[in-house]
Amino acid sequence: MDEFGETKKKVDVGVILDLNSLVGSVANACIPMAISDFYAAHPNFRTRLSLHVRSSDDVLAAAFTALELINKEEVNAIIGPQTSMQARVVMDIGQKAQVPIISSSATSPSLSTTQNPFFVRTALDDSSQAKAIAAIIHAYEWHEVVLLYENTEYGSGLIPYLSDEFQRFDIRVSSRFSVSTNYSNLTILKMLNNVMAMQTRVIVVHMTSSLGSKLFFLAKEATMISEGYVWIITDGLSNLLDPMGAEIIGSMQGVLGIRPYIPQSKRLEKFKKKWKRGIHSSSTKLNIYGYWAYDTVWALAKSVEMVPHKSSGVTRRSNRRNASQIPEIRVSAVGRSIRNEIVKKKFKGLSGDFSLVRGQLQSSAFEIINVVDKMEKVIGYWTVENGLTAELGKPVKATYSTSYHELKPPIWPGNTKAKPRGWTILVVGKKLRIEVPVKPGFDAYLKVNRDPYTDEFIVMGFSYDVFKEALAILPFPIGNDTSSGTYNELLYDVKLQKFDAAVGDITILANRSRYVDFTLPYLQSHVSMVVKRKDDGRKNMWIFLKPLSWDLRLSSVGFGTPNQQRVWGFGTATSRNGFWFSFSTLVFAHREKIISNLSRVVLIIWIFVVLILTQSYTASLASMLTVQRLQPAVVDVNELKKNGDFVGYETGSFVKDLLVKQLDLDESKLKNYGTAEEFDEALSKGSQNGGVGAIFGAQHCVELFLAKYCNKYMTAGPTYKTDGLGFAFPQGSPLVAYISRAILSVTENKLKMDALEQKYFSQLKPCQIGSERTTISSDSLGLYSFGGLFIITAVASVCSLIIYFTEFLQSHWNAAHTVHDSSVWSRISELVKYFDGQSPPQSVVALANDGHEGADAVVGDNIPPSHREGFCQLRVLKPKQELVLQWDALLWAPTRRRSLVSSPWLKEEGSEGIFNSSARDSRSVKSGVHERLNGVSAADVEMVIVEEENPINEPKNAKRLRSLQASLNMQKENSLVIPNDNISAGLIDQANRTQ
């Protein structure tokens, strides 16, 4: 060993390697070079590492070597051991001796640096590459893999991490094969034959170089390094490709590999040149494990320098338990300090940044290599930040890349550039076994015939052609078979893998997806109810009664009659028949004169309501008479249940389960039919005559049926959604994903789909009525549609009624006091009679009772305030007859020039202005009065009453009336007696003089 000066402190360090292996031989050569380079760079350091190298190729030898180094050589740190299995035992010894075990090649994730603080890993944990491997498989859209791994601590440690990452990307591990290092070539070949018999062609290999090189050599002999296969190796093999030799690399043509990225640097280039000039140039080739061993020595040398060393650094502790156990283990006084220092070291090493996190080396980048022509070619990289990328050093991308287009195109096994699909048919050379259902009807979608010469099945139809178009994108040989059972039985055969797929008009259902996998739907579908059509409603002679429902009719009468009675009752209409007025407004036939503001408000609102009703009635009736409305004989399934009708469905269809389980129909009421003709016969008979009241079927079958019988039947009620029509495969079949994508390509190709539809559906005549049908709903208009109008009418009518009765009571309550019987009931009775027009004003009654014998006419002032100014009314009372004339001294009316003129006006109540006169002509008034009163003698007249609307309204009407009363020798205040010998002349003369 090296000789040290008196001022240098020697620190003993053990090294445990398998010097006969590729890893051990390179590490053993790099470690002395690292010591030489380090102390050449740091000549002033007071410490020097003194190496004690031991070779060990098994677990037991490594354990005894570690004890010997600790107890005999008194080492304070051990570099190694080389394998993960050796490290599992040695790390426990190091923990007891408090000596750090620093391994640059034991990469199994099962070795925990946190559970054993004296174990330090200066290499990458194997689990760090699991994300990168899963990302590659996901990028190339492979969904199943086979794992081949070494049956050691190193091999099995990575498998759980790979499985977790595969699960994240929905990648299924179809099978795992553990390979022992003791397997013979024959055993390995048998295992490879088992892999070859599987449909999965993506194989991930995690082995050491010694076992991996044997595996690939035998795989090439078994023709598994050929087109269609995908081989991916972990860093255990990809790190050592160059040292394995050209023959081994030649058997790995097209293999993809992943390994830690080593950044290029001047220091690394200088080291490589030094290596080539050395004695190792011909015997050993560099690998990453040599770089990690070199950096480990630098980190340890720096840590030792930072630890204070005492004169005595050794204590002893007895560990006696029994004779078979190790008697004692030396405990290092500085080992813990060295461990604490090394985990903190950070520097630029040959392999890149040296930085330990939780006691092990960290890396964020991996190289993706492709073995081509006995050489390794880098086709891209994977990083934690960017995912897959063709080059490093680019800025961090906004999105994580999972596309293989980011990589350079690799050469695959078989020397092909075409991306392997990753799977194949289960048995080489066997056709894809397809099962199709046999059914008698609706053969536009699927029809099966048997060739009379070859006795083979001939399958045709829209569904089968869609499947063949999908397979044209993924060509496979196809063999057909048939099944005469139900669709569920057919799918169960697929579940048992009696067939590779089921093809037909198979509806995708949730309960079916529990035991088979469906492709994406190639046709949307749902379940509909088909029923008979009703006769055309336009042939009904009572159709005019249909536009308005009964509740709307009754509400119109109920609102209209009392409403117009209130209008008439306000005293605003000249008619004495309120019911006539009420009904005449419904058809705008009223011609009465409306002379009250309250009446106008109520009447205008009601006429607006009537206008809306009549217009709506007209529109609805016109629609009924002009538009053909298809109405079903049965509206929905509830009516079927209520009537106890039988229900039909297609034979073997899932619809039966839907009717029983979801729609709760009695199974005894269900009948199955196979063809469209049977559907027609059953519906034509009806449920009462041995047929059915309705047929339930999938949309594609219903459309075929209605295309043939659309003039007799129609769909009704709600539809029941399904997930469409698809093809079924055994669960886990890799064909599902690929055929689903192929189906999308077919269905999105409009020209291809139009050609298929033209081929199978062109002979089906479209329905004569067309596909558009009026929505089935109530034809009558409901009360709710006009509720707002009735509310407005009711509010206006009630408010007007309250105002009117308030004014009426204020005006006539005092008049009721003149009645001899002054009780409240008598007053109310008198007011009711007066409101109904049966009792004259109080002054007239009093005049009659006071004995005005011979009086022919009386003028009173207790007239309801319902007319405008200047209005007077003449009432001639005869036995069993009453003659009423109305006279307005000033009638304002617009002229042609839109000015207002006044004219005397006299008309008979209920007439249309028979006795009209111009503004300055009173002859028509006279002639009109004479005409009406001609032949009326005084003896026949009981009383003549002249009434004025507002006798207290000064100064016009009251003064005019009182002047008339005075000129006729008034006998009593506010009463007038007209001589009965000349009734008409007296009245007219007095009226003219008054004007």
Secondary structure, DSSP 4 states (H G I P E B T S, - for coil): -----TTPEEEEEEEEE-TTSHHHHHHHHHHHHHHHHHHHH-TT-SEEEEEEEEE--SHHHHHHHHHHHHHTS--S-EE--SSHHHHHHHHHHHHHHT--EEESS---TTS-TTTSTTEEEEEE-GGGGHHHHHHHHHHTT--EEEEEEESSHHHHHHHHHHHHHHHHTT-EEEEEEEE-TT--HHHHHHHHHHHHTSSB-EEEEE--HHHHHHHHHHHHHTT-SSTT-EEEE-HHHHTTHHHH-HHHHHTTTT-EEEEE-----HHHHHHHHHHHHSTTTTT----HHHHHHHHHHHHHHHHHHHS---S--EEEEE--SSTTS--EEEEESSHHHHHHHHTT-EEEETTEEEEEETTEE---EEEEEEEETTEEEEEEEEETTTEEESSSSPPPPSS-B--GGGSPPPPBTTTB-SPP-SB--SSTTPPEEEEEE--SS-TTT-EEEE-TTT--EEEESHHHHHHHHHHHHS---EEEEEE-S-HHHHHHHHHTTSSSEEEEEEEP-TTGGGTEEE---SB--EEEEEEEBPPPGGG-TTGGGSSB-HHHHHHHHHHHHHHHHHHHHTT--S-S-HHHHHHHGGGT---PPP--HHHHHHHHHHHHHHHHHHHHHHHHHHHHHHS----BS--SHHHHHHHT--EEEETT-THHHIIIIIS---GGGEEEE-SHHHHHHHHHH-GGGTS-SEEEEEHHHHHHHHHHHTTTEEEEEEEEE---EEEEEETT-THHHHHHHHHHHHHT-HHHHHHHHHHHHTTSPPPSS-S--------SBPGGGGHHHHHHHHHHHHHHHHHHHHHHHHHHTTGGGGSSS-SHHHHHHHHHHHHTT-S--HHHHHHHHTT-TT--EEEES---S-S-TTEEEEEEEETTEEEEEEEEEEEEEE-TTS-EEEEEEEEETTSSSTTB--TT--HHHHHHHHHHHTT--GGG-SEEEEEES-TTSTTHHHHHHHHHHHHTT-SBTTB----TTSHHHHHHHHHHHH-
